[in-house]
Amino acid sequence: MSKTVKKKQLILSGIVIVLGAAVLANWYLTSGREKIVPAEGESNISSENVHNLGDAQYVNAGENKEYFASARLSRNEAYDKSVASLKEIISAPSSDNDAVASASASLTDISDNKITESNIETLVSAKIGGECVCVVNTDSVEVIVEDRYLTDNSVLQIREIVQNNLKISPENITIIGAK
C-alpha cells in the first residue's frame, strides 16, 4: 500500500510542477508586450496611439461614418434649397393664394419629414447599434444601415419602427446595407 501512495504522490507532485512551470512561462511570455515604434521621420507616439500586437481593430469604420455623415449633409442641403425656394414663393408679392397655400403645405411636409427621419434614425440606431440614414419620400421610405448590422431580426425591427412612425405598408419600405 505504501508503494501506491508514494507513486500517487510522485505523479501528483509532477503534475503540480508542470502546471506551475506552464503558469510561469505564460506570465513571462505575456508580461513583456511589444510597443509599436514610430517610423523614421514620424513624431513620437502618444500613449493613446500605442497598441499591443494582436489587438483587434475595426477595419473601414471611418469610411462608414463618413458615408452616413455625407448622406445626412446632402439630404439636409436638398431640404434647405427646397425650403429657400418655397419661402421665396410665399414672400413674393406676385404669388397667388393657391401658390402660397401649396408652398406652405410643402414647408409643413418638409418639416414633418425631417422630424420623422430623425426619429426613425435615432430609434433604428438605438435598436440595432449601428449608423443609419432614413429618406422619406411621398409614398416610400428608404433606410440605409451599416451592412454588418443587417440580420433578419434587425430588418424586422427596422420595418416595425418605420411602420409605427409613418403608417406605411411594408412593400414601400426599402432597407439597404451600406458597406
C-alpha positions in Angstrom: 0.0 0.0 0.0 2.8 2.4 0.7 4.2 1.9 -2.8 0.9 3.0 -4.4 0.7 6.1 -2.1 4.3 7.1 -3.0 3.5 6.6 -6.7 0.4 8.7 -6.5 2.3 11.4 -4.5 5.1 11.4 -7.1 2.5 11.7 -10.0 0.6 14.5 -8.2 3.9 16.4 -7.5 4.9 16.1 -11.1 1.6 17.5 -12.3 1.8 20.4 -9.9 5.4 21.2 -11.0 4.4 21.0 -14.7 1.4 23.2 -14.1 3.4 25.7 -12.2 6.0 25.8 -15.0 3.2 26.4 -17.5 1.8 29.3 -15.5 5.3 30.8 -15.0 6.0 30.5 -18.8 2.7 32.1 -19.7 3.3 35.0 -17.3 6.8 35.5 -18.6 5.8 35.5 -22.3 2.8 37.8 -21.9 4.2 40.4 -19.5 6.7 41.9 -21.9 4.3 43.4 -24.5 5.9 45.0 -27.5 5.0 48.6 -28.4 4.6 50.0 -31.9 7.6 52.2 -32.6 7.3 55.3 -34.9 8.9 55.0 -38.3 11.8 57.3 -39.2 10.6 60.9 -39.6 7.4 60.4 -37.6 6.7 62.1 -34.3 6.7 60.3 -31.0 3.7 58.2 -30.3 1.4 59.3 -27.5 0.2 56.8 -25.0 -3.2 56.8 -26.9 -1.6 55.5 -30.1 0.4 52.7 -28.5 -1.1 49.4 -29.4 -0.5 45.8 -28.3 0.4 43.5 -31.1 -2.6 41.3 -31.9 -5.3 43.7 -30.6 -8.5 43.7 -32.6 -9.1 46.8 -34.8 -12.1 48.0 -36.7 -11.5 48.0 -40.4 -13.1 50.7 -42.5 -15.0 52.0 -39.5 -14.2 55.6 -40.5 -15.4 55.1 -44.1 -18.9 54.2 -42.9 -19.2 57.2 -40.6 -18.1 59.4 -43.4 -20.7 57.9 -45.7 -23.5 58.4 -43.3 -22.4 62.0 -42.4 -22.1 62.8 -46.1 -25.6 61.3 -46.8 -27.2 63.4 -44.0 -25.4 66.5 -45.2 -26.5 66.2 -48.8 -30.1 65.4 -47.6 -30.1 68.5 -45.4 -28.7 70.6 -48.2 -31.5 69.5 -50.5 -34.1 70.3 -47.8 -32.5 73.7 -47.3 -32.7 74.5 -51.1 -36.4 73.4 -51.1 -37.2 75.5 -48.1 -35.5 78.6 -49.6 -37.4 78.3 -52.8 -40.7 77.7 -51.0 -40.1 80.7 -48.8 -39.4 82.8 -51.9 -42.8 81.7 -53.4 -44.6 82.6 -50.1 -42.9 86.0 -49.8 -43.2 87.0 -53.4 -45.9 89.7 -53.9 -46.8 88.2 -57.3 -47.7 84.8 -55.8 -51.4 84.0 -55.8 -53.2 82.4 -52.8 -53.1 78.9 -54.2 -49.3 79.0 -54.7 -48.8 80.4 -51.2 -51.1 77.7 -49.7 -49.3 75.0 -51.7 -45.9 76.3 -50.7 -47.0 76.5 -47.0 -48.2 72.9 -47.2 -45.0 71.8 -48.7 -43.0 73.5 -46.0 -45.1 71.7 -43.4 -44.4 68.4 -45.2 -40.7 69.0 -45.3 -40.7 69.8 -41.6 -42.7 66.7 -40.8 -40.4 64.6 -42.9 -37.3 65.9 -41.2 -38.7 65.1 -37.8 -39.8 61.7 -38.9 -36.5 60.8 -40.5 -34.6 62.0 -37.3 -36.9 59.9 -35.1 -36.5 56.8 -37.3 -32.7 57.2 -37.4 -32.5 57.6 -33.7 -34.7 54.6 -33.0 -33.0 52.3 -35.5 -29.5 53.2 -34.3 -30.6 52.6 -30.7 -32.2 49.3 -31.6 -29.5 47.7 -33.8 -26.4 49.6 -32.6 -25.2 50.9 -36.0 -25.3 54.1 -38.1 -28.5 54.8 -40.1 -29.9 57.2 -42.6 -33.6 57.4 -43.4 -35.1 59.1 -46.5 -38.8 59.6 -46.5 -40.4 60.1 -50.0 -44.1 60.8 -50.7 -45.0 57.1 -50.9 -41.9 55.2 -49.9 -39.2 55.1 -47.3 -35.5 54.0 -47.7 -33.4 53.1 -44.6 -29.7 52.8 -45.1 -27.9 50.8 -42.4 -24.4 49.6 -41.8 -24.2 46.2 -43.6 -22.7 44.4 -40.6 -25.8 45.1 -38.5 -28.3 43.8 -41.0 -29.8 40.5 -39.8 -33.2 39.0 -40.3 -34.1 40.2 -36.8 -32.8 43.8 -37.4 -34.7 44.1 -40.7 -37.9 43.2 -38.9 -37.2 45.7 -36.2 -36.5 48.4 -38.8 -39.7 47.7 -40.6 -41.6 47.9 -37.4 -40.1 51.2 -36.4 -40.8 52.7 -39.8 -44.4 51.4 -39.8 -45.0 52.8 -36.3 -43.7 56.3 -37.3 -45.3 56.5 -40.8 -48.2 54.1 -41.1 -46.8 52.9 -44.4 -47.1 49.4 -45.9 -44.1 47.0 -45.7 -43.7 46.8 -49.5 -43.0 50.5 -49.6 -40.1 50.2 -47.2 -36.6 49.6 -48.6 -33.8 48.6 -46.3 -30.3 49.0 -47.8 -27.0 47.8 -46.3 -24.0 50.2 -46.7 -20.7 48.5 -47.0 
